[in-house]
Amino acid sequence: MTTTTIKKVDGRVEQLLRAALNSNQRHDVKAATGWDDSNISRFLSGQQGVTIERIDELFNSVGISLVSRKYLDAMATMCQVGANCECARNGQGECGGRA
């Protein structure tokens, strides 16, 4: 699999997919989805959709991972207090002397 860094564009899935499909990641999409250049062209022009069976392959091939809001909130909390906070696990409060 080719690794390519794609500049994030406003975080929109459509823009990320367009950027990927117009870069060398196009080859990864073709391999993952079984699409050819005409499928990609039709998809980009809105003449072809993505079947439910292909969504994961498409997103995975361009490096998009969907997570729930609950997961993101939990990660934000863990990053704030320390995901591996030894103090808290030993009943000594949060790391860094925060009460």
N, C-alpha and C positions, 0 to 999 in steps of 0.2 A: 504494500500500500504506500503510495506517495504521500509524504507529509508536506503540507503547504500551510503557511500562515496566511490567513485571510484577514484583512483589516475589517474590524467590526464597524458596521455602518448602522448607527442608530439602534442596534439590537434587534432589528426587524428580521424575522425569518425569511420573508420574501427577498429582501436585499442580500442576506447572507447566501441564500440559495443561488440567486442570480450571479453573485460574485464568484461562487464556487464553480458553477456550471460554465462560466466564461473564463476559467483558469485551467491549470493543469490537473485540478481535481476532477474535471469532467471524466477523465479515464477511470477514476475510482467509482464514480457514480455509475458509469456504464457497466463496470464489473459487478457492482453490488446489486443493481436493479435489473440487469439484462437488457437495458435500453441501448439503442444505437443513437447516432447523431440526429436522425430524424425525430425520434421520440423526445430527445432533449429540446430540439428546436420547437416542436409542438407544445411541449410543456412550458417553455419560456414565453411562447406567444399566447398562451391561454387556451390552446386548442386541445390539450390533453391534460387530464388530471392525474392524480396519484391514487392507486387503489389502496385500500386499507392494509392489504398484505405487504405493500411496498414502502409504507411510511417509515418504518424503523430502518430498513436498508438505506433509504435515501438520506435520512437524517444522520445515521451512523457514518455513511460514506463521506459526509462533508463536515463531520465533527460536531454536530448539534446534538445535545443531550437535553431531554425534557425532564424536569423535576418539578415536584409539587411546591406550592407556596409554603406549605407546612415544613417541608424539608429545608427550604431556603431560610425560613425563620429559625429553625433549629440550628442550622449551620452558623447563622449570624450570632445567635446566643452563645454557641460553643466557642466561636472565635473571640467573642468579647470576654468571656470568663475563663477561657482555656479549656480546650477539648480534652486535654490530658492533665487536668489540674489535680496534682497529687495532694495538695493541701485540702481541697474540698472532699476528696475521696477518703481522707483520713479524719474527717470531722473537724478540721482546723479553719474552716472558712475559705474564702476565695484567695487565690494567689495574689501576691503583691500587696497584701495588707488591706485589701478592700473589705469593708464590712457588709 
